[in-house]
């Protein structure tokens, strides 16, 4: 089972676009710490709300990433761009799936 961590970030006024760019820059760093997957999601109904997901094999890899110099620097430099506290949620992946060659609706002509 993967050790998946979901980090809810909530941007402060006037900073959601800056926070989005910063999260997009820091999220891939998790791969250096053994992450198998990362993603940053921005809510449609509240453009200040983000969810940062990183999937690791072990909790130790997650701790190394979260307490590592890159994330420590990120949290320090951008501390005014998000609300605190940031309360991440460790989760086990119970099920997952994907459809690798799914044709997006509306593109049926190009699939033929």
TORPA-4810 file (N, C-alpha, C, O; in nm, 3 decimals):
<nodes>
NODE_1_0.082_-0.119_0.000_0.000_0.000_0.000_0.087_0.125_0.000_0.189_0.132_0.069_X
NODE_2_0.045_0.221_-0.076_0.115_0.349_-0.080_0.080_0.432_0.042_-0.030_0.420_0.097_X
NODE_3_0.172_0.516_0.084_0.150_0.611_0.192_0.121_0.744_0.123_0.213_0.817_0.084_X
NODE_4_-0.005_0.775_0.109_-0.048_0.894_0.037_-0.075_1.007_0.135_-0.140_0.986_0.238_X
NODE_5_-0.024_1.124_0.104_-0.044_1.239_0.192_-0.115_1.348_0.113_-0.073_1.387_0.005_X
NODE_6_-0.225_1.397_0.171_-0.303_1.504_0.110_-0.282_1.629_0.196_-0.308_1.630_0.316_X
NODE_7_-0.234_1.734_0.131_-0.204_1.858_0.201_-0.301_1.965_0.152_-0.294_2.006_0.036_X
NODE_8_-0.390_2.011_0.238_-0.480_2.118_0.198_-0.412_2.255_0.218_-0.371_2.289_0.329_X
NODE_9_-0.403_2.329_0.112_-0.348_2.465_0.118_-0.462_2.561_0.088_-0.544_2.535_0.000_X
NODE_10_-0.469_2.672_0.162_-0.569_2.774_0.134_-0.497_2.908_0.121_-0.438_2.958_0.217_X
NODE_11_-0.503_2.964_0.000_-0.430_3.088_-0.028_-0.490_3.207_0.046_-0.610_3.211_0.073_X
NODE_12_-0.404_3.301_0.077_-0.450_3.427_0.136_-0.489_3.522_0.023_-0.461_3.496_-0.094_X
NODE_13_-0.553_3.632_0.059_-0.602_3.728_-0.039_-0.490_3.774_-0.134_-0.378_3.801_-0.091_X
NODE_14_-0.523_3.781_-0.260_-0.435_3.829_-0.366_-0.320_3.734_-0.400_-0.234_3.770_-0.481_X
NODE_15_-0.315_3.613_-0.341_-0.202_3.523_-0.366_-0.237_3.388_-0.428_-0.146_3.305_-0.439_X
NODE_16_-0.359_3.359_-0.470_-0.387_3.224_-0.518_-0.307_3.184_-0.642_-0.262_3.070_-0.653_X
NODE_17_-0.287_3.276_-0.735_-0.211_3.242_-0.855_-0.063_3.221_-0.823_0.002_3.133_-0.880_X
NODE_18_-0.011_3.303_-0.733_0.129_3.286_-0.689_0.147_3.153_-0.618_0.245_3.082_-0.640_X
NODE_19_0.051_3.118_-0.531_0.061_2.991_-0.458_0.052_2.875_-0.555_0.124_2.776_-0.540_X
NODE_20_-0.037_2.883_-0.653_-0.047_2.776_-0.752_0.086_2.753_-0.822_0.130_2.638_-0.835_X
NODE_21_0.152_2.859_-0.866_0.281_2.846_-0.933_0.387_2.789_-0.839_0.468_2.706_-0.880_X
NODE_22_0.386_2.834_-0.715_0.485_2.784_-0.618_0.463_2.636_-0.588_0.559_2.560_-0.579_X
NODE_23_0.337_2.595_-0.573_0.307_2.453_-0.548_0.346_2.368_-0.668_0.398_2.257_-0.652_X
NODE_24_0.321_2.419_-0.788_0.361_2.345_-0.909_0.512_2.329_-0.916_0.562_2.231_-0.973_X
NODE_25_0.584_2.422_-0.859_0.730_2.413_-0.857_0.785_2.319_-0.751_0.886_2.252_-0.774_X
NODE_26_0.720_2.314_-0.636_0.772_2.232_-0.525_0.723_2.087_-0.531_0.794_1.997_-0.486_X
NODE_27_0.605_2.063_-0.585_0.548_1.928_-0.584_0.638_1.821_-0.646_0.650_1.712_-0.590_X
NODE_28_0.704_1.848_-0.761_0.789_1.745_-0.820_0.911_1.706_-0.735_0.970_1.601_-0.756_X
NODE_29_0.947_1.790_-0.640_1.061_1.760_-0.552_1.035_1.632_-0.474_1.129_1.563_-0.435_X
NODE_30_0.910_1.599_-0.452_0.876_1.476_-0.380_0.934_1.352_-0.450_0.965_1.253_-0.384_X
NODE_31_0.948_1.357_-0.580_1.005_1.244_-0.655_1.148_1.214_-0.612_1.191_1.099_-0.614_X
NODE_32_1.221_1.317_-0.573_1.360_1.297_-0.525_1.364_1.223_-0.392_1.466_1.165_-0.356_X
NODE_33_1.253_1.224_-0.321_1.244_1.158_-0.190_1.172_1.024_-0.199_1.137_0.965_-0.096_X
NODE_34_1.150_0.975_-0.320_1.091_0.844_-0.338_0.944_0.842_-0.369_0.884_0.734_-0.373_X
NODE_35_0.883_0.957_-0.391_0.741_0.959_-0.426_0.719_0.889_-0.559_0.801_0.898_-0.651_X
NODE_36_0.608_0.819_-0.568_0.570_0.750_-0.691_0.477_0.837_-0.775_0.460_0.814_-0.894_X
NODE_37_0.416_0.936_-0.711_0.317_1.019_-0.777_0.300_1.148_-0.699_0.314_1.151_-0.577_X
NODE_38_0.271_1.255_-0.770_0.234_1.380_-0.705_0.131_1.450_-0.792_0.125_1.427_-0.913_X
NODE_39_0.052_1.535_-0.733_-0.045_1.615_-0.806_-0.082_1.736_-0.720_-0.079_1.731_-0.597_X
NODE_40_-0.115_1.843_-0.788_-0.167_1.962_-0.721_-0.301_1.994_-0.787_-0.308_2.011_-0.909_X
NODE_41_-0.406_2.002_-0.706_-0.540_2.030_-0.756_-0.584_2.166_-0.706_-0.556_2.205_-0.593_X
NODE_42_-0.656_2.240_-0.793_-0.714_2.368_-0.754_-0.865_2.358_-0.769_-0.914_2.316_-0.873_X
NODE_43_-0.936_2.395_-0.666_-1.081_2.380_-0.665_-1.147_2.474_-0.765_-1.102_2.588_-0.784_X
NODE_44_-1.253_2.426_-0.828_-1.331_2.510_-0.920_-1.421_2.607_-0.844_-1.439_2.721_-0.887_X
NODE_45_-1.478_2.561_-0.734_-1.576_2.644_-0.663_-1.512_2.745_-0.568_-1.579_2.838_-0.524_X
NODE_46_-1.386_2.728_-0.536_-1.313_2.819_-0.448_-1.170_2.825_-0.497_-1.090_2.737_-0.465_X
NODE_47_-1.137_2.925_-0.574_-1.006_2.933_-0.642_-0.890_2.957_-0.546_-0.775_2.962_-0.588_X
NODE_48_-0.919_2.973_-0.417_-0.814_2.989_-0.317_-0.776_2.854_-0.255_-0.680_2.846_-0.178_X
NODE_49_-0.849_2.749_-0.288_-0.833_2.619_-0.224_-0.754_2.523_-0.314_-0.786_2.505_-0.431_X
NODE_50_-0.649_2.462_-0.256_-0.564_2.367_-0.327_-0.551_2.238_-0.246_-0.559_2.239_-0.123_X
NODE_51_-0.532_2.129_-0.316_-0.497_2.002_-0.253_-0.371_1.949_-0.320_-0.368_1.930_-0.442_X
NODE_52_-0.269_1.928_-0.242_-0.139_1.878_-0.289_-0.130_1.732_-0.243_-0.137_1.703_-0.123_X
NODE_53_-0.116_1.640_-0.338_-0.111_1.497_-0.308_0.026_1.442_-0.345_0.077_1.468_-0.454_X
NODE_54_0.084_1.367_-0.254_0.209_1.296_-0.281_0.194_1.153_-0.231_0.151_1.130_-0.118_X
NODE_55_0.231_1.057_-0.315_0.223_0.915_-0.279_0.363_0.858_-0.264_0.443_0.858_-0.358_X
NODE_56_0.392_0.809_-0.144_0.521_0.750_-0.112_0.502_0.603_-0.080_0.390_0.558_-0.058_X
NODE_57_0.611_0.529_-0.076_0.604_0.390_-0.034_0.605_0.378_0.118_0.547_0.285_0.174_X
NODE_58_0.672_0.472_0.184_0.685_0.464_0.330_0.662_0.601_0.394_0.676_0.705_0.330_X
NODE_59_0.627_0.598_0.521_0.611_0.721_0.597_0.745_0.794_0.609_0.749_0.917_0.608_X
NODE_60_0.854_0.719_0.622_0.986_0.780_0.636_1.021_0.867_0.514_1.082_0.972_0.529_X
NODE_61_0.981_0.823_0.396_1.006_0.904_0.275_0.928_1.035_0.283_0.979_1.141_0.248_X
NODE_62_0.803_1.025_0.329_0.721_1.146_0.344_0.785_1.243_0.443_0.796_1.362_0.415_X
NODE_63_0.825_1.193_0.557_0.885_1.278_0.660_1.011_1.344_0.606_1.035_1.462_0.632_X
NODE_64_1.091_1.269_0.533_1.212_1.326_0.475_1.179_1.439_0.378_1.250_1.540_0.375_X
NODE_65_1.073_1.424_0.300_1.030_1.529_0.208_0.976_1.650_0.284_1.020_1.763_0.260_X
NODE_66_0.882_1.629_0.376_0.817_1.739_0.446_0.916_1.818_0.532_0.907_1.940_0.541_X
NODE_67_1.008_1.748_0.595_1.107_1.813_0.682_1.237_1.848_0.609_1.329_1.903_0.669_X
NODE_68_1.243_1.815_0.481_1.364_1.841_0.402_1.386_1.989_0.377_1.296_2.071_0.399_X
NODE_69_1.505_2.024_0.329_1.538_2.166_0.309_1.449_2.236_0.206_1.422_2.356_0.219_X
NODE_70_1.404_2.164_0.104_1.323_2.227_0.000_1.185_2.269_0.054_1.141_2.382_0.034_X
NODE_71_1.118_2.175_0.124_0.985_2.208_0.177_0.994_2.307_0.293_0.906_2.391_0.310_X
NODE_72_1.099_2.299_0.372_1.117_2.396_0.480_1.135_2.535_0.421_1.076_2.632_0.469_X
NODE_73_1.216_2.545_0.318_1.237_2.674_0.251_1.107_2.722_0.186_1.074_2.840_0.194_X
NODE_74_1.034_2.631_0.121_0.907_2.666_0.059_0.811_2.727_0.161_0.753_2.833_0.139_X
NODE_75_0.795_2.658_0.273_0.702_2.706_0.375_0.747_2.840_0.434_0.663_2.923_0.470_X
NODE_76_0.876_2.860_0.444_0.929_2.986_0.498_0.909_3.101_0.398_0.858_3.207_0.435_X
NODE_77_0.949_3.080_0.274_0.940_3.187_0.174_0.797_3.226_0.140_0.770_3.343_0.114_X
NODE_78_0.706_3.131_0.142_0.569_3.156_0.098_0.470_3.160_0.214_0.350_3.146_0.193_X
NODE_79_0.519_3.178_0.335_0.432_3.170_0.452_0.319_3.273_0.450_0.215_3.249_0.511_X
NODE_80_0.335_3.382_0.384_0.229_3.481_0.375_0.128_3.454_0.266_0.029_3.526_0.252_X
NODE_81_0.151_3.349_0.187_0.065_3.318_0.073_-0.042_3.215_0.106_-0.130_3.192_0.024_X
NODE_82_-0.036_3.153_0.224_-0.134_3.051_0.261_-0.170_3.064_0.407_-0.093_3.116_0.488_X
NODE_83_-0.289_3.014_0.439_-0.335_3.018_0.578_-0.273_2.905_0.659_-0.246_2.796_0.608_X
NODE_84_-0.250_2.933_0.785_-0.197_2.832_0.876_-0.301_2.804_0.984_-0.385_2.890_1.012_X
NODE_85_-0.299_2.688_1.043_-0.201_2.582_1.021_-0.232_2.501_0.895_-0.346_2.498_0.848_X
NODE_86_-0.129_2.437_0.843_-0.144_2.343_0.733_-0.148_2.205_0.797_-0.048_2.157_0.850_X
NODE_87_-0.263_2.141_0.791_-0.283_2.011_0.857_-0.295_1.902_0.750_-0.403_1.875_0.699_X
NODE_88_-0.182_1.841_0.718_-0.182_1.736_0.616_-0.248_1.609_0.670_-0.255_1.587_0.791_X
NODE_89_-0.297_1.527_0.576_-0.370_1.406_0.613_-0.304_1.285_0.547_-0.314_1.269_0.425_X
NODE_90_-0.237_1.198_0.625_-0.184_1.074_0.568_-0.298_0.976_0.542_-0.390_0.963_0.622_X
NODE_91_-0.291_0.910_0.428_-0.397_0.816_0.391_-0.336_0.693_0.325_-0.229_0.699_0.265_X
NODE_92_-0.406_0.580_0.339_-0.371_0.461_0.262_-0.455_0.463_0.135_-0.572_0.501_0.138_X
NODE_93_-0.395_0.422_0.025_-0.469_0.412_-0.100_-0.550_0.283_-0.094_-0.493_0.174_-0.092_X
NODE_94_-0.680_0.295_-0.092_-0.769_0.179_-0.082_-0.802_0.123_-0.220_-0.820_0.002_-0.235_X
NODE_95_-0.810_0.209_-0.320_-0.838_0.166_-0.457_-0.797_0.278_-0.549_-0.802_0.396_-0.513_X
NODE_96_-0.756_0.243_-0.667_-0.724_0.342_-0.769_-0.736_0.279_-0.906_-0.741_0.157_-0.918_X
NODE_97_-0.742_0.360_-1.006_-0.753_0.309_-1.142_-0.737_0.422_-1.241_-0.732_0.540_-1.205_X
NODE_98_-0.729_0.384_-1.365_-0.719_0.483_-1.472_-0.759_0.417_-1.603_-0.768_0.295_-1.612_X
NODE_99_-0.782_0.498_-1.701_-0.816_0.453_-1.834_-0.715_0.517_-1.927_-0.737_0.628_-1.974_X
NODE_100_-0.602_0.450_-1.954_-0.490_0.514_-2.022_-0.520_0.566_-2.163_-0.467_0.671_-2.201_X
NODE_101_-0.600_0.499_-2.240_-0.625_0.542_-2.378_-0.767_0.593_-2.397_-0.826_0.575_-2.504_X
NODE_102_-0.821_0.654_-2.296_-0.956_0.707_-2.302_-0.963_0.820_-2.403_-0.879_0.910_-2.403_X
NODE_103_-1.063_0.817_-2.488_-1.085_0.922_-2.587_-1.175_1.027_-2.524_-1.287_0.996_-2.485_X
NODE_104_-1.127_1.152_-2.514_-1.212_1.257_-2.457_-1.340_1.275_-2.539_-1.337_1.267_-2.661_X
NODE_105_-1.450_1.301_-2.471_-1.575_1.322_-2.544_-1.559_1.441_-2.636_-1.495_1.541_-2.602_X
NODE_106_-1.618_1.430_-2.753_-1.606_1.534_-2.852_-1.493_1.511_-2.950_-1.486_1.580_-3.053_X
NODE_107_-1.405_1.416_-2.922_-1.292_1.388_-3.010_-1.310_1.254_-3.082_-1.211_1.190_-3.119_X
NODE_108_-1.432_1.211_-3.102_-1.456_1.081_-3.162_-1.409_1.076_-3.307_-1.363_0.971_-3.353_X
NODE_109_-1.419_1.189_-3.381_-1.374_1.190_-3.520_-1.223_1.165_-3.530_-1.178_1.096_-3.621_X
NODE_110_-1.147_1.221_-3.437_-1.002_1.205_-3.442_-0.960_1.065_-3.397_-0.848_1.023_-3.425_X
NODE_111_-1.048_0.993_-3.327_-1.015_0.859_-3.279_-1.030_0.753_-3.386_-0.974_0.644_-3.375_X
NODE_112_-1.103_0.784_-3.489_-1.131_0.685_-3.595_-1.013_0.667_-3.687_-1.019_0.588_-3.781_X
</nodes>
